[in-house]
């Protein structure tokens, strides 16, 4: 499954700060409809994503009926994105 969308970058404060792109609800619903075919447990879904021409692999986290795309510092820095920015995302779900 491949998706393209715009999402806002948020910060999640825990023991250490983490940054995520919030996947919009329509796309989250599409992902949720096929999640069991892709998850490797705990509802986490492996993906390949591209933001600002930078491609990376990670896993989506389920959250409040939707999904969050983690953003590593290695992506955020070179892409020049920060909290509150809206970024264009290309996303491919990867079978586990």
LOGU-122004 format. One record per residue: chain; residue number from 1; residue in three letters; x, y, z of N, C-alpha, C in turn. Coordinates in Angstrom, 2 decimals. Each point is the difference from the previous one (the first is absolute). Layout:
<A NUM ALA <X Y Z> <X Y Z> <X Y Z>>;
...
***
This chain:
<A 1 UNK <0.84 -1.17 0.00> <-0.84 1.17 0.00> <0.89 1.24 0.00>>;
<A 2 UNK <-0.32 0.94 -0.88> <0.74 1.25 -0.07> <-0.94 1.17 0.20>>;
<A 3 UNK <0.44 0.98 0.79> <-0.81 1.17 0.31> <0.85 1.26 -0.12>>;
<A 4 UNK <-0.65 1.11 -0.33> <0.62 1.31 0.04> <-0.93 0.92 0.77>>;
<A 5 UNK <0.57 0.79 0.90> <-0.82 0.90 0.82> <0.88 1.09 0.59>>;
<A 6 UNK <-0.63 1.03 0.55> <0.68 1.04 0.76> <-0.35 -0.22 1.46>>;
<A 7 UNK <1.01 0.09 0.87> <-0.24 -0.19 1.42> <0.83 0.95 0.84>>;
<A 8 UNK <-0.52 0.31 1.19> <0.69 0.92 0.91> <1.02 -0.74 0.86>>;
<A 9 UNK <1.13 0.64 0.22> <1.04 -0.53 0.88> <-0.34 0.40 1.43>>;
<A 10 UNK <-0.01 -1.00 0.89> <-0.26 0.26 1.42> <1.16 -0.56 0.83>>;
<A 11 UNK <0.07 0.46 1.23> <0.99 -0.51 0.94> <-0.73 -0.75 1.10>>;
<A 12 UNK <0.49 -1.19 0.33> <-0.55 -0.79 1.07> <1.03 -0.04 1.11>>;
<A 13 UNK <-0.35 0.52 1.14> <0.95 0.04 1.12> <-0.17 -1.23 0.86>>;
<A 14 UNK <1.06 -0.72 0.18> <0.04 -1.16 0.87> <1.31 0.09 0.75>>;
<A 15 UNK <0.63 -1.13 0.25> <1.32 0.06 0.61> <0.98 0.78 -0.90>>;
<A 16 UNK <-0.26 -0.03 -1.31> <0.78 0.77 -0.96> <-1.00 0.51 -1.04>>;
<A 17 UNK <0.29 1.14 -0.62> <-0.95 0.50 -1.01> <0.04 -0.84 -1.27>>;
<A 18 UNK <-1.15 -0.21 -0.57> <-0.12 -0.69 -1.27> <-0.84 0.87 -0.92>>;
<A 19 UNK <0.26 -0.09 -1.28> <-0.72 0.80 -0.98> <-0.73 -0.93 -0.97>>;
<A 20 UNK <-1.21 0.42 -0.36> <-0.84 -0.82 -0.86> <-0.72 0.88 -1.00>>;
<A 21 UNK <-0.39 -0.61 -1.12> <-0.97 0.62 -0.91> <-1.33 -0.67 0.30>>;
<A 22 UNK <-1.02 0.81 0.24> <-1.34 -0.53 0.24> <-0.59 -0.37 -1.36>>;
<A 23 UNK <-0.37 -1.27 -0.16> <-0.63 -0.44 -1.24> <-1.47 0.39 0.05>>;
<A 24 UNK <-0.48 0.73 -1.02> <-1.40 0.44 0.01> <-0.98 -1.17 0.12>>;
<A 25 UNK <-1.17 0.28 0.54> <-0.97 -1.06 0.27> <-0.40 -0.82 -1.23>>;
<A 26 UNK <-0.25 0.61 -1.16> <-0.37 -0.85 -1.16> <1.07 -1.04 -0.35>>;
<A 27 UNK <1.26 0.43 0.03> <1.10 -0.94 -0.29> <0.17 -0.99 1.15>>;
<A 28 UNK <-0.18 0.45 1.23> <0.07 -0.92 1.15> <-1.07 -1.07 -0.12>>;
<A 29 UNK <-1.19 0.38 -0.45> <-1.07 -0.98 -0.18> <0.36 -1.02 -1.06>>;
<A 30 UNK <0.63 0.46 -1.10> <0.43 -0.93 -1.05> <1.04 -0.98 0.55>>;
<A 31 UNK <0.95 0.51 0.77> <1.03 -0.85 0.60> <-0.64 -0.98 0.97>>;
<A 32 UNK <-0.90 0.47 0.83> <-0.67 -0.86 0.97> <-0.76 -1.14 -0.65>>;
<A 33 UNK <-0.55 0.24 -1.19> <-0.77 -1.03 -0.70> <0.87 -1.18 -0.45>>;
<A 34 UNK <1.32 0.24 -0.16> <0.90 -1.07 -0.47> <1.09 -0.32 1.02>>;
<A 35 UNK <-0.07 0.59 1.18> <1.06 -0.11 0.99> <0.39 -1.43 0.34>>;
<A 36 UNK <-0.97 -0.89 0.11> <0.32 -1.37 0.42> <0.89 -0.71 -1.01>>;
<A 37 UNK <-0.02 0.43 -1.26> <0.86 -0.61 -1.02> <1.44 0.50 0.09>>;
<A 38 UNK <0.22 1.10 0.73> <1.33 0.62 0.03> <0.65 0.03 1.38>>;
<A 39 UNK <-0.77 -0.03 1.07> <0.57 0.16 1.34> <0.85 -1.20 0.39>>;
<A 40 UNK <1.03 0.28 0.79> <0.81 -1.09 0.55> <-0.21 -0.11 1.50>>;
<A 41 UNK <-1.04 0.66 0.50> <-0.35 -0.09 1.41> <-0.23 1.37 0.61>>;
<A 42 UNK <-0.79 0.05 1.04> <-0.31 1.23 0.74> <-0.63 1.07 -0.88>>;
<A 43 UNK <-0.48 -0.35 -1.19> <-0.60 0.97 -0.90> <1.00 0.84 -0.76>>;
<A 44 UNK <1.29 -0.27 0.18> <1.06 0.74 -0.67> <0.12 -0.51 -1.44>>;
<A 45 UNK <0.13 0.94 -0.96> <0.00 -0.36 -1.42> <1.29 0.52 -0.65>>;
<A 46 UNK <0.81 -0.90 -0.59> <1.22 0.46 -0.68> <-0.34 0.75 -1.28>>;
<A 47 UNK <0.75 1.11 -0.22> <-0.23 0.83 -1.18> <1.32 0.51 -0.58>>;
<A 48 UNK <-0.11 0.44 -1.23> <1.06 0.75 -0.67> <-0.61 1.37 -0.29>>;
<A 49 UNK <0.67 1.08 0.39> <-0.56 1.34 -0.16> <1.01 0.92 -0.67>>;
<A 50 UNK <-0.53 1.03 -0.64> <0.84 1.04 -0.60> <-0.57 1.36 0.38>>;
<A 51 UNK <0.87 0.86 0.53> <-0.33 1.37 0.35> <1.13 0.88 -0.53>>;
<A 52 UNK <-0.35 1.02 -0.78> <0.97 0.94 -0.56> <1.12 -0.73 -0.74>>;
<A 53 UNK <-0.36 -1.07 -0.72> <0.98 -0.75 -0.78> <0.85 -0.95 0.81>>;
<A 54 UNK <-0.23 -0.09 1.29> <0.77 -0.89 0.88> <-0.83 -1.23 0.30>>;
<A 55 UNK <0.48 -1.16 -0.42> <-0.71 -1.26 0.23> <0.57 -0.71 1.22>>;
<A 56 UNK <-0.89 -0.65 0.75> <0.42 -0.70 1.21> <-1.01 -1.09 0.33>>;
<A 57 UNK <0.41 -0.94 0.83> <-0.89 -1.05 0.48> <-0.24 0.21 1.49>>;
<A 58 UNK <-1.20 -0.36 0.43> <-0.38 0.11 1.40> <-1.27 -0.81 0.18>>;
<A 59 UNK <-0.69 0.17 1.09> <-1.27 -0.68 0.25> <-1.01 1.00 0.54>>;
<A 60 UNK <-1.22 -0.06 -0.52> <-1.09 0.85 0.47> <-0.44 -0.45 1.38>>;
<A 61 UNK <-0.36 0.96 0.84> <-0.55 -0.29 1.32> <-1.48 0.31 0.00>>;
<A 62 UNK <-0.83 -0.92 0.48> <-1.42 0.33 0.15> <-0.19 0.96 1.17>>;
<A 63 UNK <-0.90 0.98 -0.19> <-0.23 0.97 1.08> <-1.36 0.65 -0.18>>;
<A 64 UNK <-0.88 -0.16 0.99> <-1.31 0.66 0.02> <-0.80 -0.23 -1.27>>;
<A 65 UNK <-0.05 -1.22 -0.50> <-0.78 -0.33 -1.18> <0.66 0.38 -1.31>>;
<A 66 UNK <1.24 0.46 0.06> <0.74 0.35 -1.21> <1.41 -0.54 0.09>>;
<A 67 UNK <0.90 0.59 -0.77> <1.40 -0.47 0.00> <0.94 1.20 0.01>>;
<A 68 UNK <1.18 -0.23 0.57> <1.07 0.98 0.03> <1.21 -0.57 -0.73>>;
<A 69 UNK <0.65 0.85 -0.82> <1.22 -0.36 -0.71> <1.18 0.61 0.74>>;
<A 70 UNK <0.86 -0.84 0.62> <1.16 0.53 0.72> <0.97 0.70 -0.95>>;
<A 71 UNK <0.57 1.11 0.47> <1.00 0.74 -0.77> <1.32 -0.02 0.76>>;
<A 72 UNK <0.98 -0.64 -0.59> <1.33 -0.04 0.60> <0.69 1.34 -0.20>>;
<A 73 UNK <0.93 0.34 0.88> <0.77 1.22 -0.14> <0.75 0.02 -1.34>>;
<A 74 UNK <0.41 -1.18 -0.47> <0.72 -0.10 -1.26> <-0.87 0.40 -1.19>>;
<A 75 UNK <-1.30 0.02 0.19> <-0.93 0.45 -1.05> <-0.41 1.45 0.27>>;
<A 76 UNK <-0.38 0.30 1.22> <-0.48 1.35 0.35> <1.02 1.08 -0.32>>;
<A 77 UNK <1.25 -0.22 0.40> <1.04 1.01 -0.22> <0.21 0.33 -1.47>>;
<A 78 UNK <0.36 -0.99 -0.81> <0.23 0.27 -1.42> <-1.25 0.50 -0.73>>;
<A 79 UNK <-1.18 -0.44 0.44> <-1.24 0.44 -0.65> <-0.39 1.40 0.46>>;
<A 80 UNK <0.61 0.47 1.10> <-0.30 1.33 0.51> <-1.40 0.14 0.55>>;
<A 81 UNK <-0.50 -1.05 0.64> <-1.36 0.06 0.54> <0.02 -0.01 1.52>>;
<A 82 UNK <-0.97 0.69 0.58> <-0.12 0.07 1.45> <-1.45 -0.09 0.42>>;
<A 83 UNK <-0.20 0.09 1.29> <-1.34 -0.11 0.59> <-0.92 1.05 -0.62>>;
<A 84 UNK <-1.18 -0.44 -0.39> <-1.00 0.88 -0.58> <0.05 0.10 -1.51>>;
<A 85 UNK <1.11 -0.45 -0.61> <0.09 0.01 -1.46> <-0.94 -1.05 -0.58>>;
<A 86 UNK <-0.52 0.29 -1.18> <-0.79 -0.98 -0.74> <0.88 -0.48 -1.15>>;
<A 87 UNK <0.18 -1.32 -0.09> <0.89 -0.58 -0.99> <-0.75 -0.93 -0.94>>;
<A 88 UNK <0.48 -0.07 -1.24> <-0.54 -0.94 -0.97> <0.71 -1.34 0.23>>;
<A 89 UNK <-0.79 -1.07 0.07> <0.52 -1.33 0.29> <-0.42 -0.98 -1.09>>;
<A 90 UNK <0.95 -0.79 -0.48> <-0.29 -1.16 -0.83> <0.25 -1.21 0.90>>;
<A 91 UNK <-0.95 -0.91 0.07> <0.06 -1.09 0.97> <-0.36 -1.32 -0.67>>;
<A 92 UNK <0.82 -1.02 0.22> <-0.29 -1.35 -0.48> <0.02 -0.94 1.17>>;
<A 93 UNK <-1.08 -0.77 0.17> <-0.02 -1.02 1.03> <0.82 -1.19 -0.49>>;
<A 94 UNK <0.78 -0.58 0.90> <0.90 -1.10 -0.33> <-0.50 -1.27 0.67>>;
<A 95 UNK <-0.28 -1.04 -0.78> <-0.46 -1.26 0.64> <1.03 -0.51 1.00>>;
<A 96 UNK <-0.49 -0.48 1.15> <0.92 -0.51 1.02> <0.42 -1.41 -0.29>>;
***
